[in-house]
Amino acid sequence: MSDKHFVNKVLLLHPERFTPYYEYHLDYFVKQSDSKNEEKFFKKVIAVCEDEIEHFRSKAKNSSYFWDNKKKYEGYIEKVENFIDRLKSRDVWGIIGTESERNQRLIQEIKILKQQLEDFVVAPQHKIKVRCADKNHLFSLFEAIGAIPNTSLEPTDQETMFSELPYRTWAKLVSNHFKINDEEIPLGTALNYFDSTTSLREKDRIFEIKVSNRKPKNS
């Protein structure tokens, strides 16, 4: 169904049929689309209705000398706005609202995101200070525990402590929580080590961790 036909149908409906009409098309959207997200459909419906309202306003303005036509388009506007009002109870995402309300909602969302960022990012003075002459020594520790693949060794079937190598997560952890002496570790630098773009030299491998074969004693 085209956008214009969707709104034209709204103009013919009794207000009590607005919600069933919306639900009918939502059900069709869910069945036909890969997306099962109602929010996407809801945004589309509201956008279509608002576009048609603007279209009707333009028609009404240009029909100022033809009172019957102007009144007709104003009636269309009222009908579509009524349809939108009926959907407000479903708007758990805050899509419908005045520009001021949407701006206030965005400001609140930004505040929440900024607080989450502050909670996540470690301030420089609180980072773990590694006292060593070379950043390679720090990365050799992560290689020793299996977080960085050792490209100089032949692949083995031996199970490592970490079953996966999410190198971006490791890189963020190092960049966000460690510094070498008083120097920050840029995220890009950390990424280069964890994705094997930068390889450790043999002389920088100062750590070697071996798994003990000893079984724990029974308590």
C-alpha positions in Angstrom: 0.0 0.0 0.0 1.3 3.5 -0.9 1.8 6.2 1.7 -0.9 8.4 0.2 -3.4 5.5 0.0 -2.7 4.7 3.6 -3.7 8.2 4.7 -6.6 8.3 2.2 -8.0 5.3 4.0 -7.7 7.0 7.3 -9.8 9.9 6.0 -12.6 7.4 5.3 -12.6 5.6 8.6 -14.6 6.2 11.7 -12.3 7.1 14.6 -13.2 3.9 16.4 -11.5 2.0 13.5 -8.2 3.9 13.7 -6.5 1.5 16.1 -7.7 -1.8 14.4 -6.6 -0.2 11.1 -3.1 0.5 12.5 -2.8 -3.0 14.0 -3.9 -4.6 10.7 -1.0 -2.9 8.8 1.4 -3.6 11.7 0.6 -7.3 11.5 1.2 -7.3 7.7 4.5 -5.4 8.2 5.7 -7.9 10.8 4.8 -10.9 8.5 6.4 -9.4 5.4 9.4 -7.7 6.8 12.7 -9.1 8.2 12.3 -6.6 11.0 10.0 -7.5 13.8 10.5 -4.1 15.4 7.2 -2.2 15.8 9.2 1.0 16.5 10.3 1.1 12.9 6.8 0.7 11.6 5.4 3.3 14.0 8.0 5.9 12.9 7.1 5.3 9.3 3.3 5.7 10.0 3.9 9.0 11.9 6.2 10.3 9.3 3.7 9.5 6.5 0.9 11.2 8.4 2.9 14.3 9.2 4.0 14.6 5.6 0.4 14.4 4.4 -0.7 17.0 7.0 1.9 19.4 5.6 0.6 18.6 2.1 -3.0 19.4 3.2 -1.9 22.6 4.9 -0.3 23.7 1.7 -3.4 22.9 -0.2 -5.6 24.8 2.3 -3.3 27.8 2.1 -3.4 27.9 -1.7 -7.2 27.5 -1.7 -7.8 30.7 0.3 -10.3 32.0 -2.3 -12.2 28.7 -2.5 -13.7 28.4 0.9 -15.2 24.9 0.3 -11.8 23.5 -0.7 -10.0 25.2 2.2 -12.6 23.8 4.7 -12.2 20.3 3.1 -8.4 20.3 3.6 -8.7 21.6 7.1 -11.0 18.7 7.8 -8.4 16.3 6.4 -5.8 17.8 8.7 -8.1 17.4 11.7 -8.9 13.8 10.8 -5.2 12.7 10.4 -4.2 14.6 13.6 -7.0 12.7 15.4 -5.5 9.4 14.0 -2.1 10.4 15.4 -3.6 11.2 18.8 -5.2 7.7 18.9 -1.7 6.2 18.5 -0.2 8.1 21.4 -1.0 5.3 23.9 1.3 3.0 21.9 4.1 5.5 21.7 6.5 4.0 24.2 9.4 5.4 22.2 8.4 9.1 22.5 8.1 9.6 18.7 5.0 11.7 18.8 5.3 15.1 20.4 6.0 18.8 19.8 9.4 19.9 18.7 10.0 21.2 22.2 9.1 17.9 23.8 11.4 16.0 21.4 14.2 18.4 22.1 13.7 17.9 25.9 13.7 14.2 25.4 17.0 14.3 23.4 18.6 16.5 26.0 17.7 14.0 28.7 19.0 11.1 26.6 22.3 13.0 26.1 22.6 13.5 29.8 22.1 9.8 30.4 24.7 8.9 27.7 27.2 11.4 29.1 26.8 9.8 32.6 27.3 6.3 31.2 30.4 7.5 29.4 31.7 9.1 32.6 31.1 5.8 34.5 32.9 3.8 31.8 35.9 6.0 31.0 38.7 5.8 33.6 40.2 9.2 34.4 44.0 9.4 33.7 44.8 9.8 37.4 43.0 6.6 38.2 44.6 4.4 35.5 46.9 1.6 36.4 50.4 2.9 36.1 52.8 0.2 34.6 56.4 0.9 35.6 58.4 -0.4 32.7 60.6 1.1 30.0 58.7 -0.2 27.0 55.0 -0.7 26.2 55.9 -3.9 24.5 56.5 -5.4 27.9 52.9 -4.8 28.9 51.6 -6.3 25.7 53.8 -9.3 26.2 51.9 -10.0 29.4 48.7 -10.1 27.5 50.3 -12.3 24.9 51.4 -14.7 27.7 47.9 -15.1 29.0 46.5 -15.7 25.5 44.8 -12.4 24.8 47.2 -11.6 22.0 48.0 -14.4 19.5 51.6 -15.3 19.3 52.3 -15.3 15.6 55.8 -16.6 16.0 54.6 -20.0 17.3 53.1 -22.8 15.3 49.3 -23.2 15.9 48.5 -25.9 18.4 45.4 -27.7 19.5 46.1 -26.8 23.2 43.1 -25.1 24.8 43.9 -21.6 26.0 42.4 -19.8 29.0 40.3 -17.6 26.7 38.2 -19.4 24.1 37.8 -16.3 21.9 39.9 -13.4 21.0 37.7 -10.2 21.0 40.6 -8.0 20.2 38.7 -4.8 20.2 37.5 -5.4 23.8 41.0 -6.2 24.9 42.3 -3.1 23.2 39.7 -0.9 24.9 40.5 -2.5 28.3 44.2 -1.7 28.0 43.7 1.8 26.6 41.1 2.8 29.1 42.7 1.2 32.2 46.5 1.3 31.8 49.3 3.8 31.1 53.0 3.2 30.7 54.8 5.3 33.3 53.0 8.6 32.7 52.0 8.1 29.1 48.6 7.2 27.8 48.1 4.2 25.5 46.1 5.3 22.4 43.3 2.9 21.4 44.8 2.6 17.9 48.1 1.5 19.3 46.4 -1.1 21.5 44.3 -2.3 18.5 47.5 -2.8 16.5 48.9 -5.3 19.0 45.7 -7.2 19.6 44.8 -7.6 15.9 48.4 -8.7 15.2 49.2 -5.6 13.0 52.1 -4.9 15.4 54.0 -8.1 16.3 56.1 -8.4 19.5 59.8 -9.0 19.1 61.3 -12.0 20.8 63.4 -9.8 23.1 60.2 -8.1 24.3 58.6 -11.3 25.4 59.6 -11.1 29.1 56.6 -13.2 30.4 55.9 -16.9 30.0 52.9 -18.5 31.7 52.6 -22.2 31.8 49.5 -24.2 32.9 50.2 -26.4 35.9 49.4 -30.1 35.5 49.0 -30.4 39.2 45.5 -31.3 40.4 44.0 -29.4 43.3 44.0 -31.2 46.6 40.6 -32.4 47.8 39.4 -30.4 50.8 
